[in-house]
Amino acid sequence: MKPKKPMHESGLQVLKATVGIRSNARDLLPKFPQQIEVKSLLTDFRDVTEIPYSAKLDGHIVLENQSSGAVVFERSNRRALFRGPLRKLERQASDLRFSLWGNQGFLYRFILFLLEKRHRIFSLHACGLYDEKKNFLYIAAGGAGSGKTVYLLSGIAKGLKLFSTETVAFQCQGKKINWFKGSLVDNVRLGTLVHDFPQFLPRLDRPSSPGHVWQKKIALDLAFYQCAQETLVQPETILLFPRIEEGRKSFLFNAFEDKRPAAKAVFDNLSQKIAETIVLYDRLPVCGLDDALLADARLNAAYQLVENDSVVKTASVLAGPADCWGNLLDKS
């Protein structure tokens, strides 16, 4: 019988969530410091910090690389196991965003799960912009193509400060809402920069062919525009669920007068990344990490959020890129 290979260990922290990782192949452990690139977790979170491995961390991931065989995934609450030809899968993957450590992969969702499970910190799939003088937070929540990047870049162009590009995390503490600064890097299509926001286009990434601009995304570092605060406590907040359409001239603002559909919209957004099934490395389906108790806590947090006195408006918006703000910045 061949002796087992020694296990290599690492740990990381995002906000208050901690993860321990063990692997029989050192090169499969996550790399630190994280690089600014399209697949990086820095497009999801403010910081991904390396910490010592410990059995007492919030969650654990075990990787067992094998030269051949089927790839296997097993999870029991806060412990996950991956076994199989993991090196080979990493080399051959068509899109490393959907890998163990990619920004759409397993660790990203596992962190969201642990933040909820262990710390009751909930994560909106949204961008956040902050008016430091008025202590006003604007959140544009939605999935891919909803218009978050348009709000993000146009808001910065109008003088707002960046609070997060992709994930806005909050925690309910009594009657107060605590907001945590999120990612400062955004994956943006070159076409969006070339045609709508050329002032943000990095000089080295100017495309050589017109057809290239809509086929490529770049990781755009917007740290220069960030607000000074790492945490916001009870700022006045407008929560938007936008739909941005090219060519649309009108600005349609529909406020949720009834808190129940507002809470459902928040709940659906909070649940998306945790609950959905993904495919890692083009081959391995991984079911969502949700459970009944977690979903109940999330719905309760959604109601606490929309019913909080600091959230002055929750609304859907239908607009074009040029007028996505309407008169919102004038009123607040």
Sequence and secondary structure as in RCSB ss.txt:
>XXXX:A:sequence
MKPKKPMHESGLQVLKATVGIRSNARDLLPKFPQQIEVKSLLTDFRDVTEIPYSAKLDGHIVLENQSSGAVVFER
SNRRALFRGPLRKLERQASDLRFSLWGNQGFLYRFILFLLEKRHRIFSLHACGLYDEKKNFLYIAAGGAGSGKTV
YLLSGIAKGLKLFSTETVAFQCQGKKINWFKGSLVDNVRLGTLVHDFPQFLPRLDRPSSPGHVWQKKIALDLAFY
QCAQETLVQPETILLFPRIEEGRKSFLFNAFEDKRPAAKAVFDNLSQKIAETIVLYDRLPVCGLDDALLADARLN
AAYQLVENDSVVKTASVLAGPADCWGNLLDKS
>XXXX:A:secstr
       EEEEEEETTEEEEEEESSGGGS  SS   STT GGGT S  EEE   TTSSEEEEEEE SSS  EEEE
ETTEEEEEE HHHHHHH S GGGSSSSTTSHHHHHHHHHHHHHH  EEEEEEEEEETTTTEEEEEE STTSSHHH
HHHHHHHTT EEEESSEEEEEEETTEEEEE   SEEEEEHHHHHHT GGG  GGG  SSGGGTTT EEEEE GGG
B S SEEES EEEEEEEEE TT    EEEE  SHHHHHHHHHHHHHHHHHS EEETTTEEE     HHHHHHHHH
HHHHHHHSTTEEEEEEEEE GGGSSTTHHHH 
